[in-house]
Amino acid sequence: MEVKICGITNAEDARNSVALGATMLGIVFAKGSARYLPVARARELVSECPRSFCFVGVFVDEEASHIREVATRVGLKKIQLHGVESPSFCGSFSLPVIKAFRVANASSNSSSNASENDSCDDLGQEADRAPRFYTRVESHLFDSKSGGSGSSFDWQRLNLLDRIKPWILAGGLKAENIARAVSIVRPDGVDLSSSVARDDDIRRKDYTKIETFIRALRTECARSTTC
């Protein structure tokens, strides 16, 4: 199973994440994110790591020309699109694309006070940006509406979808809930960010948290037939 550690901001965290079992490393190029990394720093980070590392650039509603330029300058191996990019836009890149979809009804924090807008998300089967229209991407990633916050969502909702591409599950995953997540969703990969951040610095990774999570994931995969 693929394990993506997102929000990587330095080479030390990148190298240790891979040593602990990560297969993909996400660099966030969305300026509104607390884990945003400027292009020049991202290029330096990638240059300090082995060429075998799979760095994924995370973009939100950027121009295609900008994404291509960043991917070339930095040395990205995949692109993750986390906005409202159209199916045709997502299919226009030569690099593999992970298309993210935000799922409503987060189950953590203030979900009990959800507004009417919280019932709207990217899973609507009649919407032109529903997952079923994104056939020219490598995989589909499902996250909570507040991506990168550590919030989860009702995983059962994904059972309503046809699996036309490999699924990556994100949003509030941790060692304590990964067994249940795997049993319900049967993902092809998982994506972690906030749940493996250091308590004293959200831009750095906690290696103990990563190791504990991956051990729990491997235990569940060894026990079940869903991985």
N, C-alpha and C positions, 0 to 999 in steps of 0.2 A: 504494500500500500504506500502511496506517495504521502510524504509528510512535508508540508511547506511551513517554514517559519517566516512570518511576515514582519515588516517593520525593522529590518536589519539596518543598522546605522554605522557599523564599524567592522573591520576585518576580523577582529578577535571573536566577536559574536558569530560571525559567519563560519569561521573555521571550527569553533567549538560546537555549533549547531550541527554541522555535517558530521563531525566526529561522533556525536551522540545519536545520529540516525536520520537527520533531515535530508531530504532529497531535492528540495527546492528552497530558495531563499528569496524573499520578497523585498524589494526596495520601493518605497512609496514616493511618487513624484507629484502627489496632490498637495498643493501648498497649504491647504487648510488642516492637514493632518499634523498631529503632535510628533509624528515620526517621519515627517517630510525630510528628504535629503536633496540638497542641490546637485545638479548634474555633475559639476566638477568634483565634488566630494564622492559621489557615487562612482565616477570613473576611477578615482584613486582607490576606493574600496575594492572594486572588482580587480584592479591591477595587482592588489596585494594578496589575492587568493589564487589557488590553482585553477587552471583553465577548465578543468572538469566540472567545476561548480556550476549549478544551474541557477542563474540569477533571473528573477522575474520582475519586470517593471510594472508597477501598479499606477494606472492613470485613470482620471475621472474627467470625461467629456473634454478631452484635448483634441486639437486638430491632428489629423493623420500625419501631416508633414512633420509636426513637432515630435510626435511619438516615434516616427522613423528616425529622425535625427538623434533623439536621445538614445534610442536602442543601439544605433551604430556607434555613437560616441562612447557610451558606457560599456558596451559589449554584452548586452542582454541576450538571453537565449529564448525567453518567452515574454509575452505581453499579457497583462491582466487588465481588462477594461471593466471599471466599477461604476460607470455612470449609466446614462440612458442611450448609449451608442446603438445605432440601428444594426440589424442583421447584415445589411450590405456593407456597412462601415467595418464591422468586425471581421468580415470575410475578405477584406482588401489588403491584408498584411501577409508578407512572406514568412514571418516568424509565427510559431504556434500561438494561438490566442486562447486565454482562459476568460470566459465571459461570466461576470458575477451578476447574481440576481438577489435582490433584497426581499426578505420574507417578513411579513408583518407578524404581530402578536408575539413580541419578545417576552420571554418568560421570566426575566430577571428584573430587578429594580422596580420601576413604577408601572408595571404592566397592568395592574388593577385600575390605574387611572388613565388608561388609553383613551385617546380621542377617536372620533369617527375616521380621521385620516389614517389611523393605525391599521384599519382594515384593508387599506389599499397597498398593493405591492406588485411585484413583477411576475406573479404566478397566474394572473388572469388568462384563462385559455382563449378568450376572444380578443385580447389585446395584441397589437401587432408586434409588441416586444416581449411576448411570452417566450419561455425557453424553447418551445417546439419550433419556433421560426429560426433559431440560431443553429443552423446545420453545418456552417462552414467554419466552425471553431473547433479547437482541440477538446475542450471540456467545459462543463458548466459548474460554476461555484455558487453555493447557496449560503447566504449570510443573513444576519438579522438586519433590520432596517437601519440600526445604528451601528454600522460596520466599524470594527476596530475598537469597540467599547467594552467588549467582553460579555455582551448580552447574547442570550440564546433565543430560540424561537421554537414553535411547536413542530418538531421533526416529523410528526405524523402527516403534516400537510404535504410533504413531498411524495407520499405514497399515491397522491392523486395524479402525478405526472408520469408520462412515458419517458423512459430513460433512453434518449436517443444519442447521448454522449456520455463519457465517463463523468461521474459526479464527484465534486470536492465539497466537503462539508466544513463550514466555518461558523464562528459565533459562539463564544462562551464555552468552548471545549476545554476540558481539563481531565486529569487522571480520574477524578471521582465520577464523571459522567460518560466517559468515552465508551465503556462497555454497552451502556444503554443506547448511545448514539449509533454505534455500529450495528447493534441488533435491529434497530428500527430502520435506519437509512441504507445500510449496506453500502457505504461510500467507497469510491475508488481511491480517495485521498482525503486528507484532513489539512486544515489551515489554522495555524495558531498565531496569535500576536499578543494581545493584552494578558492572556492567561499565563504566559511564560515571561512576562516582563518582570524586572526587578522591582521590589517594593519601594526602593529609594530613588529609582530613575526609570521612568517608563520607556526611555529610548535605549535602554540596555536590556539584555536577556539574562534570565536566571537559569543557570545550567542545571541546577538541581531540579527545578520545575520541568525543564525539557526532558531530562533523563527519567523522571518519575512518570511523566505522561507517556513517553515512548515505551517504557517498560509495561505500563498498563495496556497500551494499545497492542503490543505484541502478545501479551498474555491473552487478551480477548481474541485476537486473530488465531492464536494457536488452539484456543478452546472451541471456537465456532467454525463454521464452514462459510461464513459470509465475507471473509477477507480474501 
